[in-house]
Amino acid sequence: MSVIHRLTTLLFICLASFGKAQTTLEYWHSQDAAQSTVQSLAEAFNASQSEYVVVPRYVGNYQEGTIKLIAALGGDNAPVLFSAEGTVLPRLVEEGALAELGDLAAGLPEGLIGDLYPSLWASGELQGGRYGLPWTLSLPVLFYNATAFQQLGVTVPKTWAEFEAAAARLTTRQTEGYIHVSAAFIFEMMVSTRGGSVVIEGQPNFNSPEAVDALSMLKRIADAGNATVRSFAELDVALVDFVRTKGMMAFASIAFWPEGQRYSVAFEPAVAPVPEGVRASVPLIGAQLVVLKSATEAEQQGAVAFWQFLMEPESQATWVRASYYLPTRQAALPLLEAWYQEDPSRRVALSQLGNAVPRPGVGAYAVWQGFLEEALEKSLRGGVPPEVALEEAQRRALESR
């Protein structure tokens, strides 16, 4: 072959390569504090190959993002990828809005699947199909004011009885022992540790003995003046309450830990595992990476390729250090060991992973949890007896089906 022929052939290959269209994947997410890291990971993926281009777009918090997605479904501006919050995922599956990724997942390397934490990988399976790809998942922990605990000689509570006693010991004229946010996932946690569940066999179970016992405990703490009660919409206010020492304990995702440290200038904050009842149990919170059913075959393949890139140990370590979410695979741990040792509180959520349970996998729960949160507010702020408030929530949930 002549030199001119070889150069002509090489030029043809290069032109063919440049002429091949890339598949663009728009990704809607709700990672406000870690937007820059999402962007940098997408850019790294884009640079690592030439077939796909991921374009991240922050669309507000989980609720705001879900509203925007529902408005976009069936239109021309729906994304390919979306971060579906745990209670929204079942609803999207039931409505047929998501692509089933079982065939593509079956082609993933066995070494990758075998290295994923089983509970995290299983959380993306619903109705016998693979609809979610785990990434931005977390667990709640107990935030507490370590300075106040030490000064008052209070031991970090390991049971709910100890928790109730600690709330009383920590309460003074200036502060309450506990800041309660009436979020469904926190109440689910309290019910689950008592051996119950807010949903059983696809039906609401809000008025179970375990639920009544959990709300009764909260009401005793609140009625005694040992708790500040905030609605889920006031989550940011609750965080301000904690850093301003208006409350000594609170439950929240470990993802809030960097903010808690940053703004807690007057005391030493710390985190601990959630108290136990008859069992240790924590709800798996956060979101799954999902692909819209309207995505083309090439877009679905690109989405799974992007997720596979996010599962690389280096990508995982970058993400966990920036977001404080759980690592999804075990191979990332050696890269995170020094980071965990630097601040042992960072490892607390991971230490609870063996006790993680999925949130209710019923689409209707996306609506039902609103009734449940209103019941908590009515009882803790409005004085309605726990049994009455929960019975009303149960009735409303059943009537909404």
NULUMMI-696469 format. One record per residue (C-alpha): x, y negated, z negated. Coordinates in pm, whole numbers, padded with zeros to 5 digits, always signed. Last residue first. Example, Ala and Ser with C-alpha at 12.3 -4.5 7.8 and 13.67 -1.06 7.14 Angstrom:
BEGIN
+01367+00106-00714
+01230+00450-00780
This chain:
BEGIN
-05707-00471-04648
-05765-00807-04818
-06028-00671-05058
-05780-00429-05210
-05525-00705-05268
-05785-00937-05420
-05904-00667-05658
-05551-00583-05773
-05469-00951-05827
-05784-00987-06036
-05693-00682-06243
-05345-00828-06293
-05479-01154-06435
-05731-00979-06658
-05485-00727-06800
-05222-00997-06859
-05462-01225-07052
-05509-01565-06881
-05318-01839-07064
-05265-02062-06763
-04888-02078-06751
-04782-01719-06816
-05111-01551-06722
-05215-01763-06429
-04858-01782-06298
-04813-01406-06310
-05145-01358-06131
-05040-01605-05862
-04722-01400-05807
-04929-01084-05766
-05169-01243-05519
-04872-01365-05314
-04720-01017-05331
-05032-00886-05161
-04971-01078-04840
-04627-00937-04750
-04754-00623-04922
-04987-00568-04628
-04700-00434-04419
-04637-00150-04662
-04281-00040-04738
-04276-00165-05097
-03920-00277-05186
-03651-00018-05159
-03485+00122-05473
-03134+00054-05599
-03005+00247-05902
-02685+00374-05736
-02624+00020-05613
-02603-00116-05968
-02221-00139-05976
-02237-00331-05647
-02439-00603-05819
-02183-00631-06098
-01877-00646-05872
-01864-01025-05836
-01876-01060-06214
-01531-00897-06227
-01372-01218-06092
-01018-01183-05953
-01058-00804-05969
-01341-00818-05715
-01131-01024-05475
-00833-00792-05520
-01053-00490-05441
-01226-00641-05139
-01002-00501-04864
-00996-00162-05037
-01378-00179-05058
-01447-00234-04687
-01427+00138-04605
-01729+00194-04832
-01984+00048-04597
-02263-00206-04637
-02076-00444-04866
-02332-00614-05089
-02389-00987-05052
-02149-01235-05212
-02186-01460-04903
-01833-01567-04808
-01632-01288-04969
-01891-01033-04857
-01883-01150-04495
-01506-01155-04452
-01477-00813-04617
-01745-00670-04389
-01583-00814-04078
-01248-00661-04179
-01410-00325-04256
-01591-00319-03918
-01965-00310-03988
-02025-00650-03831
-01879-00513-03507
-02129-00226-03519
-02404-00483-03568
-02287-00666-03256
-02279-00340-03057
-02631-00260-03180
-02752-00598-03057
-02572-00558-02725
-02740-00224-02662
-03077-00377-02741
-03004-00669-02509
-02904-00434-02227
-03224-00232-02272
-03426-00552-02261
-03558-00716-02576
-03936-00761-02599
-03948-00512-02886
-03752-00757-03099
-03433-00627-03255
-03387-00616-03633
-03103-00704-03872
-03235-00626-04217
-03294-00875-04496
-03242-00950-04863
-03353-00753-05165
-03302-00393-05279
-03503-00365-05597
-03327-00260-05918
-03387+00047-06133
-03236+00196-06448
-03482+00426-06622
-03713+00442-06924
-03634+00073-06963
-03309-00078-06847
-03177-00434-06854
-03044-00573-06521
-02667-00559-06493
-02464-00856-06615
-02363-01199-06488
-02156-01477-06641
-02160-01855-06675
-01903-02047-06884
-02038-02380-07001
-02055-02753-06929
-01945-02741-06564
-02198-02487-06442
-02237-02636-06094
-01982-02435-05898
-02023-02114-06097
-02398-02095-06047
-02358-02192-05683
-02108-01909-05626
-02336-01663-05814
-02651-01728-05610
-02576-01434-05378
-02591-01212-05689
-02967-01237-05648
-03153-01387-05940
-03265-01317-06296
-03229-01587-06560
-03078-01636-06904
-02975-01933-07122
-03227-02196-07018
-03215-02575-07019
-02837-02546-06994
-02813-02789-06700
-02679-02505-06483
-02982-02292-06574
-03247-02559-06523
-03090-02649-06187
-03122-02285-06080
-03484-02288-06194
-03546-02596-05982
-03409-02410-05680
-03649-02124-05748
-03945-02360-05779
-04141-02203-05492
-04116-01873-05681
-04303-02038-05966
-04119-02143-06280
-04174-02046-06643
-03946-02174-06918
-03905-01914-07189
-03870-01881-07568
-04170-02092-07663
-04335-01798-07840
-04608-01796-07575
-04344-01754-07302
-04169-01457-07467
-04500-01290-07554
-04625-01355-07201
-04319-01195-07045
-04360-00885-07260
-04730-00864-07172
-04640-00896-06803
-04414-00591-06823
-04662-00388-07029
-04947-00468-06790
-04731-00361-06496
-04634-00035-06667
-04996+00040-06763
-05096-00005-06396
-05295-00313-06294
-05087-00408-05990
-05100-00071-05820
-05166-00182-05463
-05213+00106-05215
-04968+00253-04965
-04911+00570-05162
-04830+00372-05477
-04747+00000-05481
-04649-00204-05789
-04441+00087-05915
-04397+00243-06256
-04125+00405-06467
-04066+00110-06700
-03759+00015-06499
-03991-00006-06198
-04226-00252-06363
-03951-00496-06459
-03791-00470-06115
-04121-00521-05935
-04167-00833-06153
-03836-00973-06032
-03920-00884-05670
-04259-01056-05693
-04113-01392-05793
-04254-01565-06099
-03921-01721-06196
-03858-01686-06568
-03597-01901-06737
-03496-01742-07067
-03364-01847-07407
-03519-02191-07400
-03326-02513-07461
-03307-02832-07662
-03488-02738-07982
-03323-02398-07973
-03391-02063-07803
-03098-01822-07777
-03212-01590-08057
-03565-01564-07915
-03447-01481-07564
-03201-01231-07713
-03484-01046-07891
-03681-01014-07567
-03371-00889-07384
-03289-00640-07660
-03637-00493-07627
-03595-00494-07251
-03277-00289-07276
-02910-00366-07206
-02908-00716-07353
-02576-00907-07366
-02499-00937-07736
-02576-01264-07912
-02320-01406-08157
-02461-01757-08134
-02141-01917-08006
-02056-01620-07786
-02397-01602-07622
-02401-01980-07579
-02068-01976-07394
-02166-01674-07184
-02471-01854-07044
-02647-01573-06860
-02730-01456-06509
-02890-01110-06505
-02853-00940-06167
-03072-00896-05861
-02948-00686-05569
-02833-00780-05219
-02868-00703-04851
-02757-00907-04551
-02633-00620-04330
-02854-00317-04285
-02979-00232-03933
-03357-00210-03934
-03607-00035-03709
-03496+00329-03718
-03808+00543-03700
-04005+00791-03912
-04257+00535-04029
-03981+00312-04164
-03603+00351-04168
-03385+00044-04229
-03359+00108-04604
-03198+00446-04533
-02870+00281-04431
-02860+00079-04753
-02948+00375-04975
-02688+00595-04803
-02396+00350-04843
-02238+00359-04497
-01926+00573-04448
-02105+00869-04291
-02269+00639-04035
-01933+00490-03935
-01742+00817-03913
-02027+00973-03719
-01974+00712-03449
-02298+00551-03324
-02488+00730-03049
-02776+00833-03274
-02822+00466-03361
-02900+00393-02996
-03164+00666-02985
-03315+00561-03317
-03338+00191-03235
-03713+00141-03234
-03769-00209-03097
-03978-00440-03314
-04310-00622-03279
-04538-00319-03302
-04761-00479-03564
-04682-00202-03811
-04309-00255-03762
-04336-00632-03808
-04534-00582-04129
-04286-00326-04260
-03996-00572-04202
-04165-00868-04369
-04131-00728-04721
-03755-00674-04685
-03676-00999-04505
-03628-00962-04129
-03310-01125-03998
-03380-01154-03625
-03211-01048-03303
-03339-01085-02945
-03500-01420-03011
-03850-01527-02905
-03852-01829-02673
-04051-01689-02382
-04364-01611-02576
-04520-01292-02709
-04384-01354-03055
-04267-01715-03097
-04525-01823-03356
-04459-01506-03556
-04086-01580-03541
-04126-01937-03660
-04337-01828-03956
-04084-01557-04040
-03798-01808-04034
-03980-02042-04270
-04049-01762-04517
-03696-01624-04500
-03535-01967-04536
-03478-02194-04239
-03423-02105-03872
-03041-02093-03849
-02945-02004-03494
-02676-01758-03393
-02580-01715-03023
-02435-01371-02954
-02267-01334-02613
-02243-00987-02461
-02047-00800-02196
-01700-00955-02228
-01558-00811-02549
-01370-00918-02863
-01418-01292-02805
-01795-01268-02841
-01753-01062-03158
-01519-01323-03305
-01762-01599-03211
-02047-01414-03381
-01835-01366-03692
-01747-01737-03692
-02111-01842-03660
-02230-01613-03939
-01943-01746-04152
-02039-02108-04081
-02401-02043-04171
-02310-01886-04508
-02503-02120-04740
-02806-02128-04508
-02820-01762-04412
-03174-01747-04275
-03114-01592-03931
-03232-01610-03571
-02996-01439-03325
-03006-01522-02955
-02840-01247-02754
-02697-01348-02417
-02605-01070-02173
-02303-01161-01965
-02327-01175-01587
-02058-01000-01387
-01897-01249-01150
-01582-01279-01353
-01530-00902-01332
-01604-00889-00963
-01366-01179-00905
-01093-01003-01102
-01145-00677-00913
-01135-00855-00578
-00819-01041-00673
-00650-00714-00770
-00747-00557-00435
-00614-00856-00243
-00290-00851-00441
-00246-00482-00369
-00316-00532+00002
-00072-00825+00022
+00198-00619-00149
+00141-00338+00098
+00000+00000+00000
